[in-house]
Amino acid sequence: MRQLWVILLLMVVCSQGEKKDDPRFMFRCFLFPGKLKQVDAWQGKVYGIDLDNLPNRLVGKCWSPLDGQMKHITVGPAGVWATDLKNNIYNLEEDNWVQIPGTLQQVDAGGTGFLTGVKSCHRAFCADISVSSKQNLGWTLIPGKLQYYSCGPQTCWGVGEAGEVYVQTGVHAGDCAGKFGMVETKVPMAKVEVGSNGAVFALSSSGVPYQRVGISEERPLGTGWVRLHGLEAIRSLSYDRYILWLVNYTGQIRRCIKVIRK
Ligand SMILES: *[C@@H]1O[C@H](CO)[C@@H](O)[C@H](O)[C@H]1NC(C)=O
């Protein structure tokens, strides 16, 4: 009898929780030293752009500035890439920025064997990468008018002109564009970021962070958005290995650890 009560109680907690939150997990956040405008993490490597537009790399607990003045930085299987204030594209090779022909406003290195980015007029592109092709990337246009585009191991997620959310599934080197899809969103999104394990997080146009839940092999688009509560407006986020990095509008950094809810 007592066991039955426990089971019933657990079911209530789970079904209530499911509507607004993933009942099993939560993020515990701690302020982190430094100030940034943008952050990106992949497999324990963390890069960011500080308030003076200097690209930085996290070494231990300290930010270590790199050369140049950049607008957006990304780290992933494709290496470390950045775009500067004039939208020039750079790849970090042995701590030196090497300029790559072309322009991008935002770049993402989260894809395996390819690079993606957004150019002017809301056009997103992807390009396969090999050592020989870096100076001569062949760009493929992604469908939809996208203002932000981010990739993980098998999917790329994009945000359209009006905050709608697009997904390209089955992406890989050789077919970096993949197959077109869309997911519903009640609030317009500004950014969607895919983590190194394929987890998906979004920021609404007013800076509210969301996680896409229900993502699996069978359902790569997931089943819904869950709002992350208790946070002020967030400007930039990145998820990697159970750590969610958040940057708010004054540049304050939070390092949030995914923990099992007690
Ligand atoms: C950013 O976070 C810091 C530390 O919690 C806080 O003092 C500041 O008001 C926040 N800024 C904004 C714009 O929310």
The ligand as a MOL file (V3000), in Angstrom:
LIG
                    3D

  0  0  0     0  0            999 V3000
M  V30 BEGIN CTAB
M  V30 COUNTS 14 14 0 0 0
M  V30 BEGIN ATOM
M  V30 1 C 23.6820 40.4320 -14.8590 0
M  V30 2 O 24.0300 39.6820 -13.7130 0
M  V30 3 C 24.5340 40.4500 -12.6450 0
M  V30 4 C 24.9530 39.4970 -11.5560 0
M  V30 5 O 23.9140 38.6780 -11.1420 0
M  V30 6 C 23.4800 41.4480 -12.1830 0
M  V30 7 O 24.0050 42.2600 -11.1370 0
M  V30 8 C 23.0580 42.3260 -13.3490 0
M  V30 9 O 22.0060 43.1800 -12.9570 0
M  V30 10 C 22.6160 41.4610 -14.5230 0
M  V30 11 N 22.3480 42.3160 -15.6630 0
M  V30 12 C 21.2100 42.3400 -16.3270 0
M  V30 13 C 21.0980 43.3290 -17.4290 0
M  V30 14 O 20.2900 41.5670 -16.1010 0
M  V30 END ATOM
M  V30 BEGIN BOND
M  V30 1 1 1 2
M  V30 2 1 1 10
M  V30 3 1 2 3
M  V30 4 1 3 4
M  V30 5 1 3 6
M  V30 6 1 4 5
M  V30 7 1 6 7
M  V30 8 1 6 8
M  V30 9 1 8 9
M  V30 10 1 8 10
M  V30 11 1 10 11
M  V30 12 1 11 12
M  V30 13 1 12 13
M  V30 14 2 12 14
M  V30 END BOND
M  V30 END CTAB
M  END
